[in-house]
Amino acid sequence: FTYTSPTFNGATVTMAYLNASDAVTDVSYTDFAIAYSPEMVDGLTVGYGQGDTEETTGTEIEHTAMYVKYTYGSVTVGYQENEADGSAAANDIDFEAFGISYAVSDNLTVAYSMSESKKGSDADVQEASGISASFTSGGMTIAGVMNDVDNVAFDADNDTEGYELNLSFAF
């Protein structure tokens, strides 16, 4: 079950519920979220969400997420914090991210983002950053991205980089 309310004075509420219990597992999911775009501050959106998951009996994890996004002209800035709390330290994750994009022109956009994720008492912090750009002309778009992630899956020996270049055509 999922419900999304109509927008009222800039606020939209979403709720969801799932229960798939059987004799072996106790799978359930509930959440509540609100996004608010105040009419007196054009371009601002703030949001908060909270949910609970349980994949097997006794493994409930509480999730919270908060974000703010602001667009002014051709610049968009966003910030987000998430937290997961469970009965085991391995289920505790704190996540923080920041991103900014700039539409240089109607055809060219560049963006940068970075994030940090901490897990329980694990000393290895996963850190990621990325930069991207896209150029559109008529029905053709060329886009590229470069990403770098340190301590993937909270493993100090697992760093990775990724690059992607796309060319697309609209007919």
TILO-410895 format. One record per residue: residue in one letter; residue number from 1; x, y, z of N, C-alpha, C, CB in turn. Coordinates in nm, 2 decimals. Atoms other than C-alpha are relative to their C-alpha. Glycine has a CB too. Layout:
A, NUM, X, Y, Z, X, Y, Z, X, Y, Z, X, Y, Z
...
END
This chain:
F, 1, 0.08, -0.12, 0.00, 0.00, 0.00, 0.00, 0.09, 0.12, 0.00, -0.10, 0.00, 0.12
T, 2, -0.07, -0.13, 0.01, 0.13, 0.34, -0.10, -0.10, 0.11, -0.02, 0.12, 0.00, -0.10
Y, 3, 0.09, -0.11, 0.02, -0.04, 0.67, -0.07, 0.08, 0.13, -0.01, -0.10, 0.02, 0.12
T, 4, -0.06, -0.13, 0.02, 0.07, 1.01, -0.20, -0.11, 0.10, 0.00, 0.09, 0.01, -0.12
S, 5, 0.11, -0.10, -0.01, -0.14, 1.31, -0.10, 0.01, 0.10, -0.11, 0.01, 0.07, 0.14
P, 6, -0.01, -0.12, 0.09, -0.23, 1.60, -0.32, 0.08, 0.10, 0.07, -0.14, 0.05, -0.04
T, 7, -0.07, -0.11, -0.06, -0.01, 1.90, -0.26, -0.09, 0.10, 0.06, 0.10, 0.06, -0.11
F, 8, 0.09, -0.10, -0.07, -0.16, 2.14, -0.01, 0.09, 0.10, 0.06, -0.08, -0.07, 0.11
N, 9, -0.09, -0.10, -0.04, 0.01, 2.47, 0.05, 0.15, -0.03, -0.01, -0.03, 0.04, 0.15
G, 10, -0.14, 0.04, 0.02, 0.34, 2.33, -0.08, 0.04, -0.13, 0.06, 0.08, 0.11, 0.04
A, 11, -0.04, 0.13, -0.07, 0.34, 2.01, 0.13, -0.07, -0.12, -0.07, -0.05, 0.01, 0.15
T, 12, 0.04, 0.13, 0.06, 0.31, 1.66, -0.01, 0.04, -0.11, 0.10, 0.05, -0.03, -0.14
V, 13, -0.03, 0.11, -0.10, 0.28, 1.36, 0.23, -0.01, -0.14, -0.08, -0.11, 0.00, 0.12
T, 14, 0.00, 0.14, 0.05, 0.36, 1.00, 0.13, 0.01, -0.10, 0.11, 0.12, -0.02, -0.10
M, 15, 0.00, 0.10, -0.10, 0.29, 0.69, 0.33, 0.01, -0.14, -0.07, -0.12, 0.01, 0.10
A, 16, 0.00, 0.13, 0.06, 0.36, 0.32, 0.26, 0.00, -0.11, 0.11, 0.13, -0.01, -0.09
Y, 17, 0.00, 0.12, -0.09, 0.31, -0.02, 0.42, 0.00, -0.13, -0.08, -0.13, 0.01, 0.09
L, 18, -0.01, 0.13, 0.06, 0.40, -0.37, 0.33, 0.01, -0.11, 0.11, 0.12, -0.01, -0.10
N, 19, -0.01, 0.11, -0.09, 0.35, -0.69, 0.53, -0.01, -0.13, -0.08, -0.11, 0.00, 0.11
A, 20, -0.01, 0.12, 0.07, 0.46, -1.02, 0.38, 0.04, -0.12, 0.09, 0.09, 0.01, -0.12
S, 21, -0.04, 0.10, -0.10, 0.48, -1.24, 0.69, -0.04, -0.14, -0.04, -0.06, 0.03, 0.14
D, 22, 0.04, 0.14, 0.01, 0.48, -1.62, 0.68, 0.06, -0.07, 0.12, 0.06, -0.06, -0.14
A, 23, -0.04, 0.08, -0.12, 0.58, -1.90, 0.92, 0.15, 0.01, 0.03, -0.03, -0.15, -0.03
V, 24, -0.15, 0.00, -0.02, 0.96, -1.84, 0.87, 0.04, 0.15, 0.02, 0.07, -0.06, -0.11
T, 25, -0.05, -0.14, 0.00, 1.00, -1.46, 0.81, -0.11, 0.09, 0.05, 0.05, 0.04, -0.13
D, 26, 0.09, -0.10, -0.05, 0.84, -1.15, 0.94, 0.04, 0.13, -0.08, 0.00, 0.03, 0.15
V, 27, -0.04, -0.11, 0.09, 0.89, -0.91, 0.64, -0.10, 0.11, 0.01, 0.02, -0.05, -0.15
S, 28, 0.09, -0.11, -0.01, 0.74, -0.57, 0.70, 0.08, 0.13, -0.03, -0.07, 0.01, 0.14
Y, 29, -0.06, -0.13, 0.03, 0.80, -0.21, 0.59, -0.11, 0.10, 0.02, 0.05, -0.01, -0.15
T, 30, 0.09, -0.11, -0.02, 0.63, 0.11, 0.69, 0.09, 0.13, -0.02, -0.07, 0.00, 0.13
D, 31, -0.07, -0.13, 0.01, 0.73, 0.47, 0.61, -0.10, 0.12, -0.01, 0.10, 0.00, -0.12
F, 32, 0.08, -0.13, 0.01, 0.61, 0.83, 0.62, 0.10, 0.10, -0.04, -0.06, 0.03, 0.14
A, 33, -0.09, -0.10, 0.05, 0.76, 1.12, 0.44, -0.08, 0.13, -0.04, 0.08, -0.04, -0.12
I, 34, 0.06, -0.13, 0.03, 0.68, 1.49, 0.38, 0.10, 0.08, -0.08, -0.05, 0.08, 0.12
A, 35, -0.08, -0.09, 0.08, 0.82, 1.72, 0.11, -0.07, 0.14, 0.00, 0.03, -0.05, -0.15
Y, 36, 0.06, -0.13, -0.01, 0.76, 2.09, 0.15, 0.07, 0.10, -0.08, 0.00, 0.05, 0.15
S, 37, -0.05, -0.11, 0.09, 0.81, 2.37, -0.11, -0.08, 0.12, 0.04, 0.00, -0.04, -0.15
P, 38, 0.08, -0.12, -0.04, 0.70, 2.69, 0.06, -0.01, 0.10, -0.11, 0.07, 0.07, 0.12
E, 39, 0.03, -0.10, 0.11, 0.54, 2.94, -0.17, 0.07, 0.13, 0.01, -0.15, 0.02, 0.00
M, 40, -0.07, -0.13, -0.02, 0.72, 3.23, -0.01, 0.15, -0.01, -0.03, -0.02, 0.05, 0.14
V, 41, -0.14, 0.01, 0.03, 1.07, 3.09, -0.10, 0.00, -0.08, -0.13, 0.08, -0.06, 0.12
D, 42, 0.00, 0.07, 0.13, 1.07, 3.00, -0.47, 0.13, -0.07, -0.02, -0.02, 0.10, -0.11
G, 43, -0.12, 0.08, 0.02, 1.31, 2.72, -0.55, 0.04, -0.09, 0.11, 0.11, 0.08, -0.04
L, 44, -0.04, 0.08, -0.12, 1.33, 2.57, -0.20, -0.09, -0.12, 0.02, 0.00, 0.09, 0.13
T, 45, 0.07, 0.12, -0.04, 1.23, 2.22, -0.11, 0.07, -0.07, 0.11, -0.02, -0.10, -0.12
V, 46, -0.06, 0.07, -0.11, 1.29, 2.05, 0.22, -0.09, -0.13, 0.02, 0.00, 0.08, 0.13
G, 47, 0.07, 0.13, -0.02, 1.20, 1.69, 0.31, 0.05, -0.08, 0.12, 0.01, -0.08, -0.12
Y, 48, -0.03, 0.09, -0.11, 1.19, 1.44, 0.59, -0.08, -0.13, -0.02, -0.04, 0.07, 0.14
G, 49, 0.06, 0.13, 0.01, 1.12, 1.07, 0.59, 0.04, -0.09, 0.12, 0.02, -0.06, -0.13
Q, 50, -0.04, 0.10, -0.10, 1.11, 0.80, 0.85, -0.07, -0.13, -0.03, -0.05, 0.05, 0.14
G, 51, 0.05, 0.13, 0.03, 1.06, 0.43, 0.81, 0.06, -0.11, 0.08, 0.01, -0.03, -0.15
D, 52, -0.05, 0.12, -0.07, 1.10, 0.09, 0.96, -0.01, -0.12, -0.09, -0.09, -0.03, 0.13
T, 53, 0.00, 0.13, 0.08, 1.20, -0.24, 0.79, 0.04, -0.11, 0.10, 0.11, 0.01, -0.11
E, 54, -0.03, 0.12, -0.08, 1.21, -0.59, 0.93, 0.00, -0.12, -0.10, -0.10, -0.02, 0.12
E, 55, 0.00, 0.11, 0.10, 1.33, -0.87, 0.70, -0.01, -0.14, 0.06, 0.13, 0.00, -0.08
T, 56, 0.02, 0.12, -0.08, 1.34, -1.14, 0.96, -0.04, 0.04, 0.14, 0.13, -0.10, 0.00
T, 57, 0.04, -0.04, -0.14, 1.19, -1.15, 1.31, 0.11, 0.05, 0.08, -0.07, -0.12, 0.06
G, 58, -0.10, -0.05, -0.09, 1.38, -0.94, 1.55, 0.11, 0.08, -0.06, 0.06, -0.10, 0.08
T, 59, -0.11, -0.08, 0.07, 1.59, -0.74, 1.29, -0.05, 0.13, -0.05, 0.05, -0.08, -0.12
E, 60, 0.06, -0.13, 0.04, 1.40, -0.41, 1.28, 0.11, 0.10, -0.01, -0.11, 0.04, 0.10
I, 61, -0.10, -0.11, 0.02, 1.60, -0.12, 1.14, -0.09, 0.12, -0.03, 0.09, -0.03, -0.13
E, 62, 0.06, -0.13, 0.01, 1.48, 0.24, 1.18, 0.08, 0.09, -0.10, -0.03, 0.06, 0.14
H, 63, -0.07, -0.08, 0.10, 1.56, 0.47, 0.89, -0.06, 0.14, 0.01, -0.02, -0.05, -0.15
T, 64, 0.05, -0.14, 0.02, 1.54, 0.85, 0.87, 0.08, 0.07, -0.11, 0.02, 0.08, 0.14
A, 65, -0.06, -0.08, 0.11, 1.62, 1.09, 0.59, -0.05, 0.14, 0.00, -0.02, -0.07, -0.14
M, 66, 0.04, -0.14, 0.00, 1.63, 1.46, 0.57, 0.08, 0.07, -0.12, 0.04, 0.08, 0.13
Y, 67, -0.07, -0.06, 0.11, 1.72, 1.68, 0.27, -0.05, 0.15, -0.02, -0.02, -0.07, -0.13
V, 68, 0.04, -0.14, 0.05, 1.71, 2.04, 0.14, 0.06, 0.02, -0.13, 0.05, 0.11, 0.11
K, 69, -0.05, -0.03, 0.14, 1.74, 2.15, -0.22, -0.05, 0.14, -0.03, -0.06, -0.11, -0.10
Y, 70, 0.03, -0.14, 0.03, 1.75, 2.51, -0.34, 0.05, 0.02, -0.14, 0.06, 0.09, 0.10
T, 71, -0.03, -0.04, 0.14, 1.74, 2.63, -0.70, -0.01, 0.15, -0.01, -0.08, -0.08, -0.10
Y, 72, 0.00, -0.15, 0.03, 1.83, 2.99, -0.79, 0.05, 0.02, -0.13, 0.07, 0.08, 0.11
G, 73, -0.05, -0.02, 0.13, 1.85, 3.07, -1.15, 0.05, -0.13, -0.06, 0.10, 0.10, -0.01
S, 74, -0.06, 0.12, 0.06, 2.08, 2.82, -1.31, 0.08, -0.09, 0.09, 0.09, 0.04, -0.12
V, 75, -0.07, 0.07, -0.10, 2.23, 2.69, -0.99, -0.09, -0.08, 0.09, 0.09, 0.09, 0.09
T, 76, 0.08, 0.08, -0.10, 2.09, 2.40, -0.78, 0.10, -0.06, 0.10, -0.08, -0.11, -0.08
V, 77, -0.08, 0.05, -0.10, 2.24, 2.30, -0.45, -0.09, -0.09, 0.09, 0.06, 0.11, 0.09
G, 78, 0.08, 0.09, -0.08, 2.13, 2.00, -0.24, 0.09, -0.06, 0.11, -0.06, -0.11, -0.09
Y, 79, -0.06, 0.07, -0.12, 2.22, 1.84, 0.10, -0.09, -0.10, 0.05, 0.04, 0.11, 0.10
Q, 80, 0.08, 0.10, -0.06, 2.10, 1.52, 0.25, 0.08, -0.08, 0.11, -0.03, -0.10, -0.11
E, 81, -0.05, 0.08, -0.11, 2.15, 1.32, 0.57, -0.10, -0.12, 0.02, 0.01, 0.08, 0.13
N, 82, 0.08, 0.12, -0.02, 2.03, 0.96, 0.62, 0.06, -0.07, 0.12, 0.00, -0.09, -0.12
E, 83, -0.05, 0.08, -0.12, 2.06, 0.73, 0.93, -0.08, -0.12, 0.00, -0.02, 0.08, 0.13
A, 84, 0.07, 0.13, -0.02, 1.98, 0.37, 0.98, 0.05, -0.06, 0.13, 0.04, -0.11, -0.12
D, 85, -0.04, 0.05, -0.13, 1.97, 0.23, 1.33, -0.07, -0.14, 0.02, -0.05, 0.09, 0.11
G, 86, 0.05, 0.13, -0.03, 1.93, -0.14, 1.41, 0.06, -0.06, 0.13, 0.04, -0.10, -0.12
S, 87, -0.05, 0.06, -0.13, 1.99, -0.38, 1.70, 0.14, -0.04, -0.01, -0.09, -0.12, 0.03
A, 88, -0.14, 0.04, 0.01, 2.33, -0.48, 1.56, 0.08, 0.12, -0.05, 0.02, -0.12, -0.09
A, 89, -0.08, -0.11, 0.05, 2.61, -0.23, 1.50, 0.02, 0.00, -0.15, 0.14, 0.00, 0.07
A, 90, -0.02, 0.01, 0.14, 2.65, -0.36, 1.15, -0.12, 0.06, -0.08, 0.01, -0.15, -0.04
N, 91, 0.12, -0.06, 0.07, 2.30, -0.22, 1.07, 0.00, 0.15, 0.02, -0.12, -0.06, 0.06
D, 92, 0.00, -0.14, -0.02, 2.39, 0.13, 1.19, 0.08, 0.07, -0.10, 0.06, 0.04, 0.14
I, 93, -0.07, -0.07, 0.10, 2.48, 0.36, 0.90, -0.04, 0.14, 0.00, -0.03, -0.07, -0.14
D, 94, 0.03, -0.15, 0.02, 2.51, 0.74, 0.88, 0.05, 0.04, -0.13, 0.07, 0.07, 0.12
F, 95, -0.04, -0.05, 0.13, 2.52, 0.90, 0.54, -0.03, 0.14, -0.01, -0.08, -0.08, -0.11
E, 96, 0.01, -0.15, 0.02, 2.58, 1.26, 0.44, 0.04, 0.03, -0.15, 0.08, 0.07, 0.10
A, 97, -0.03, -0.03, 0.14, 2.58, 1.40, 0.08, -0.03, 0.15, -0.03, -0.07, -0.09, -0.10
F, 98, 0.01, -0.14, 0.04, 2.62, 1.74, -0.09, 0.02, 0.00, -0.15, 0.10, 0.09, 0.07
G, 99, -0.02, -0.01, 0.15, 2.58, 1.83, -0.46, -0.04, 0.13, -0.05, -0.09, -0.11, -0.07
I, 100, 0.03, -0.13, 0.06, 2.57, 2.13, -0.68, 0.01, -0.02, -0.15, 0.11, 0.11, 0.05
S, 101, 0.00, 0.01, 0.15, 2.49, 2.17, -1.05, -0.02, 0.15, -0.05, -0.11, -0.09, -0.05
Y, 102, 0.01, -0.13, 0.06, 2.52, 2.47, -1.28, -0.03, -0.01, -0.14, 0.13, 0.08, 0.03
A, 103, 0.03, 0.00, 0.14, 2.35, 2.52, -1.61, 0.07, 0.12, -0.06, -0.16, 0.01, -0.02
V, 104, -0.08, -0.11, 0.06, 2.61, 2.72, -1.79, -0.08, 0.07, -0.11, 0.13, -0.06, -0.06
S, 105, 0.09, -0.06, 0.10, 2.37, 2.77, -2.08, -0.11, -0.10, -0.02, 0.08, 0.02, -0.14
D, 106, 0.11, 0.10, 0.02, 2.06, 2.60, -2.22, 0.05, -0.13, -0.05, -0.10, 0.06, -0.11
N, 107, -0.06, 0.12, 0.06, 2.29, 2.34, -2.38, 0.10, -0.07, 0.09, 0.07, 0.03, -0.12
L, 108, -0.11, 0.06, -0.07, 2.57, 2.28, -2.12, -0.03, 0.01, 0.16, 0.13, 0.08, -0.03
T, 109, 0.01, 0.01, -0.15, 2.54, 2.17, -1.75, 0.11, -0.08, 0.06, -0.14, -0.07, 0.04
V, 110, -0.10, 0.07, -0.07, 2.81, 2.07, -1.51, -0.04, -0.02, 0.15, 0.14, 0.08, 0.00
A, 111, 0.05, 0.03, -0.14, 2.77, 1.92, -1.16, 0.12, -0.07, 0.08, -0.12, -0.09, 0.00
Y, 112, -0.10, 0.06, -0.09, 2.98, 1.80, -0.86, -0.08, -0.05, 0.12, 0.11, 0.10, 0.04
S, 113, 0.06, 0.05, -0.12, 2.88, 1.58, -0.57, 0.10, -0.07, 0.09, -0.12, -0.09, -0.03
M, 114, -0.09, 0.08, -0.08, 3.04, 1.42, -0.27, -0.09, -0.06, 0.12, 0.12, 0.09, 0.06
S, 115, 0.08, 0.06, -0.11, 2.92, 1.19, 0.01, 0.10, -0.08, 0.09, -0.10, -0.10, -0.06
E, 116, -0.07, 0.07, -0.10, 3.04, 1.01, 0.32, -0.10, -0.09, 0.07, 0.07, 0.10, 0.10
S, 117, 0.09, 0.09, -0.07, 2.90, 0.70, 0.48, 0.08, -0.08, 0.11, -0.05, -0.11, -0.10
K, 118, -0.06, 0.07, -0.11, 2.99, 0.55, 0.82, -0.09, -0.11, 0.05, 0.03, 0.11, 0.12
K, 119, 0.08, 0.12, -0.04, 2.89, 0.21, 0.94, 0.04, -0.05, 0.14, 0.03, -0.12, -0.10
G, 120, -0.02, 0.04, -0.14, 2.86, 0.12, 1.31, 0.13, 0.04, 0.06, -0.01, -0.15, 0.00
S, 121, -0.13, -0.03, -0.06, 3.19, 0.10, 1.48, 0.12, -0.02, -0.10, 0.03, -0.08, 0.13
D, 122, -0.10, 0.03, 0.10, 3.38, 0.03, 1.15, 0.08, 0.13, -0.02, -0.07, -0.04, -0.13
A, 123, -0.09, -0.11, 0.02, 3.68, 0.26, 1.12, 0.01, 0.05, -0.14, 0.14, -0.03, 0.06
D, 124, -0.01, -0.04, 0.14, 3.67, 0.26, 0.74, -0.12, 0.08, -0.05, 0.02, -0.13, -0.09
V, 125, 0.11, -0.09, 0.04, 3.46, 0.55, 0.62, 0.00, 0.00, -0.16, 0.02, 0.15, 0.05
Q, 126, 0.02, 0.00, 0.15, 3.32, 0.52, 0.26, -0.02, 0.14, -0.05, -0.11, -0.10, -0.05
E, 127, 0.01, -0.13, 0.05, 3.38, 0.84, 0.07, -0.01, 0.00, -0.15, 0.12, 0.09, 0.05
A, 128, 0.02, 0.00, 0.15, 3.26, 0.92, -0.28, 0.00, 0.14, -0.05, -0.12, -0.08, -0.04
S, 129, 0.01, -0.13, 0.07, 3.29, 1.21, -0.52, -0.02, -0.02, -0.15, 0.12, 0.10, 0.03
G, 130, 0.02, 0.02, 0.14, 3.19, 1.27, -0.87, -0.02, 0.14, -0.07, -0.12, -0.09, -0.03
I, 131, 0.02, -0.12, 0.08, 3.19, 1.53, -1.15, -0.06, -0.05, -0.13, 0.13, 0.08, -0.02
S, 132, 0.06, 0.04, 0.13, 2.97, 1.53, -1.46, -0.03, 0.12, -0.08, -0.13, -0.08, 0.03
A, 133, 0.03, -0.11, 0.09, 2.89, 1.74, -1.76, -0.09, -0.06, -0.11, 0.12, 0.07, -0.05
S, 134, 0.08, 0.04, 0.11, 2.63, 1.72, -2.04, -0.01, 0.12, -0.10, -0.13, -0.06, 0.04
F, 135, 0.02, -0.10, 0.11, 2.60, 1.91, -2.37, -0.11, -0.05, -0.09, 0.13, 0.03, -0.07
T, 136, 0.11, 0.03, 0.09, 2.28, 1.91, -2.58, 0.00, 0.09, -0.11, -0.13, -0.01, 0.07
S, 137, 0.01, -0.08, 0.12, 2.25, 2.03, -2.93, -0.11, -0.06, -0.09, 0.13, 0.02, -0.08
G, 138, 0.11, 0.06, 0.08, 1.92, 1.97, -3.12, -0.04, -0.13, 0.07, 0.05, -0.03, -0.14
G, 139, 0.04, 0.13, -0.05, 1.84, 1.60, -3.07, 0.11, -0.08, 0.05, -0.08, -0.07, -0.10
M, 140, -0.12, 0.08, -0.04, 2.19, 1.50, -2.97, 0.05, 0.05, 0.14, 0.11, 0.01, -0.10
T, 141, -0.06, -0.03, -0.13, 2.33, 1.48, -2.61, 0.13, -0.08, 0.02, -0.10, -0.03, 0.11
I, 142, -0.12, 0.07, -0.04, 2.68, 1.40, -2.51, 0.02, 0.03, 0.15, 0.13, 0.04, -0.09
A, 143, -0.01, -0.02, -0.14, 2.74, 1.34, -2.14, 0.11, -0.09, 0.05, -0.13, -0.03, 0.08
G, 144, -0.11, 0.07, -0.06, 3.03, 1.23, -1.92, 0.00, 0.01, 0.15, 0.13, 0.04, -0.06
V, 145, -0.01, 0.00, -0.15, 3.09, 1.14, -1.56, 0.13, -0.07, 0.04, -0.12, -0.07, 0.06
M, 146, -0.12, 0.06, -0.07, 3.40, 1.06, -1.34, -0.04, -0.01, 0.15, 0.13, 0.09, -0.03
N, 147, 0.03, 0.03, -0.14, 3.34, 0.90, -1.00, 0.12, -0.06, 0.07, -0.12, -0.08, 0.01
D, 148, -0.10, 0.06, -0.08, 3.58, 0.81, -0.72, -0.06, -0.04, 0.13, 0.13, 0.10, 0.02
V, 149, 0.05, 0.05, -0.13, 3.49, 0.59, -0.42, 0.11, -0.07, 0.07, -0.12, -0.10, -0.02
D, 150, -0.10, 0.06, -0.09, 3.73, 0.51, -0.13, -0.07, -0.08, 0.10, 0.08, 0.12, 0.06
N, 151, 0.05, 0.10, -0.11, 3.67, 0.22, 0.11, -0.14, -0.05, -0.04, -0.01, 0.07, 0.13
V, 152, 0.13, 0.06, 0.05, 3.39, 0.06, -0.10, -0.04, -0.11, 0.09, 0.01, -0.05, -0.15
A, 153, 0.06, 0.09, -0.10, 3.16, -0.14, 0.13, 0.08, -0.01, 0.13, 0.01, -0.15, -0.07
F, 154, -0.07, -0.02, -0.12, 3.37, -0.01, 0.42, 0.13, -0.09, 0.01, -0.09, -0.03, 0.12
D, 155, -0.12, 0.08, 0.01, 3.68, -0.20, 0.31, 0.12, 0.09, -0.04, -0.02, -0.12, -0.10
A, 156, -0.11, -0.10, 0.03, 4.01, 0.00, 0.33, 0.08, -0.04, -0.12, 0.09, 0.00, 0.12
D, 157, -0.08, 0.04, 0.12, 4.16, -0.21, 0.05, -0.09, 0.00, -0.13, 0.05, -0.14, 0.02
N, 158, 0.09, 0.00, 0.12, 3.87, -0.14, -0.19, -0.04, 0.14, -0.04, -0.13, -0.08, 0.04
D, 159, 0.02, -0.13, 0.06, 3.90, 0.19, -0.38, -0.03, -0.02, -0.14, 0.12, 0.09, 0.03
T, 160, 0.03, 0.02, 0.14, 3.75, 0.23, -0.72, -0.03, 0.14, -0.07, -0.12, -0.09, -0.02
E, 161, 0.03, -0.12, 0.08, 3.71, 0.49, -1.00, -0.09, -0.05, -0.11, 0.13, 0.07, -0.05
G, 162, 0.09, 0.04, 0.11, 3.45, 0.49, -1.27, -0.01, 0.12, -0.10, -0.14, -0.04, 0.05
Y, 163, 0.02, -0.10, 0.11, 3.42, 0.68, -1.60, -0.10, -0.04, -0.10, 0.14, 0.03, -0.07
E, 164, 0.10, 0.04, 0.10, 3.14, 0.69, -1.84, -0.02, 0.12, -0.10, -0.14, -0.03, 0.07
L, 165, 0.02, -0.10, 0.10, 3.08, 0.87, -2.17, -0.12, -0.05, -0.08, 0.12, 0.02, -0.09
N, 166, 0.13, 0.03, 0.07, 2.73, 0.87, -2.34, -0.02, 0.09, -0.11, -0.12, -0.01, 0.10
L, 167, 0.05, -0.07, 0.11, 2.61, 0.98, -2.67, -0.14, -0.05, -0.04, 0.10, -0.01, -0.13
S, 168, 0.13, 0.04, 0.03, 2.24, 0.98, -2.74, -0.07, 0.09, -0.10, -0.09, 0.00, 0.13
F, 169, 0.07, -0.07, 0.11, 2.01, 1.08, -3.02, -0.15, -0.01, 0.02, 0.04, -0.05, -0.14
A, 170, 0.15, 0.00, 0.00, 1.64, 1.18, -3.01, -0.05, 0.01, -0.14, -0.05, 0.11, 0.10
F, 171, 0.06, -0.01, 0.14, 1.44, 1.11, -3.32, -0.14, 0.04, 0.01, 0.01, -0.14, -0.07
END
